[in-house]
Amino acid sequence: MKKLFIATAFAVAAASAQAKDIVETAVAAGEFKTLATALDKAGLIQTLKGSGPFTVFAPTDAAFAKVPKAQLDALLADKDKLTAVLTYHVVPGKVMAKDVQPGRVRTVQGGELTLSTAGGVRVDGANVVKADIVADNGVIHVIDSVVLPK
């Protein structure tokens, strides 16, 4: 009985220590419900659960709340536009905040984000409010606004 308890405790500890992918990490944070819904509607959940690595500039629920409701509803209803907007927030590779260089960087969507580092990291004018949330397939940087492809 004692061996079974020890083995079970070890298995539970090992399972809780397992790293999470970007989607699981974002969902666990609790401030990305709109992003998670949008990823699901766009069919991008499995992509961001892939091996990556990815750098995701993730808008919070508060960032999505800045988008007028009619515009957000229309975006959520248009899978192609939604996919373009969401993949514009993703950069191939794992880029930690200390490694961000000012300038342009190509996104998974194909467009380019403009990064600046004066007074903190900014992405197309959105502020990185929390950086370097590490997942097993990349990193998340939390931003305070939704950025749109040009």
Helices and strands as residue ranges (DSSP letters): H 2-17, H 22-29, H 33-42, H 45-48, E 54-59, H 61-65, H 69-77, H 79-88, E 90-92, G 97-99, E 103-106, E 112-116, E 122-123, E 126-135, E 138-143
